[in-house]
Amino acid sequence: MNYQALKDYDVFTRIQRGESIIQIGSFKAPDDDIATVYAQKIYDEQDWAEMQVVRRDHIIKIKVPEGVFAQKGVK
Amino acid sequence: MSDLENTILIELLETIADNKFVMGDHLVEIGISGPNLEATLSSVAIAQSELGHARILYNWVYELKNGKVKGKKPEIKEQTGKAFFNTVNTQNWISLIANLFTTNVTSKIILGAISDSPYSTKMITKMVKEQQDNIIYARSWCRQLANDKGRIPIQFQKDFENAKKEAQDWLLSWQNDDQIRHFEIIGDKTNVIELFNEEIGSVFSDQATAYIK
């Protein structure tokens, strides 16, 4: 399999109106079309009120925590 | 509905239901050892949707044969023998994907035509919508296999051509059937072969190879 072309996607859902939208998981997919199918088929344990899938490299990171042992030089 | 109309509609619905029934089993048995976790989990979920659609179609056929019956419909334990040869003989992930795509495109075209005809029901329209996800899944995997390394693309091409030919032949037999057109099951202006080739061609479009480089 050619895994080089796979991209990371994150799945965000809202269980019902008024609740917060939370990140519930992630997966790898080759394109946005199949990512929408994977999200619905893999994370189908609830009847979500809202579901969104985002390509991870499209997320703009503002602040990212350091690794737990970063100060000791562990990456 | 005349007896002949009934028979034609039953034949069409049973073929689609049989393909879905057989494919539902294969998606679990073969899909469980898919190439990655995402593909496997989705395969099992798609199996549930295929088996659910098959049950709805078998129940409709039962009503066409026996009239509206209250209560529980009989449980379906095996297909009626109309499933495509290549679908029944699916042996591995490559042929599973090839057949999943061609059978879903076939049923999309036929059920789409029925949903535009006087025989349409709400559940058919819903089914056409739902199986679009199965087509996206199968198409994406067709593209991945067609662009893979080693012998995989060669084997895929072979399995895909076999599955395509069988589906085309089946559709052509209905396309050329005057009775169907007379009964408006497939509208006069619907060219099922053209629709099929259009969908099938989308696997090998330029975009298909764009992301695997």
Interface residues (C-beta under 8 A of the other chain):
Chain A: M1 N2 Y3 A5 F27 K28 A29 P30 D31 D33 I34 T36 V37 Y38 Q40 K41 I42 D44
Chain B: P35 N36 L37 E38 L41 S42 A45 I46 D133 I136 Y137 R139 S140 W141 R143 Q144 N147 D148 K149 Y211 I212 K213
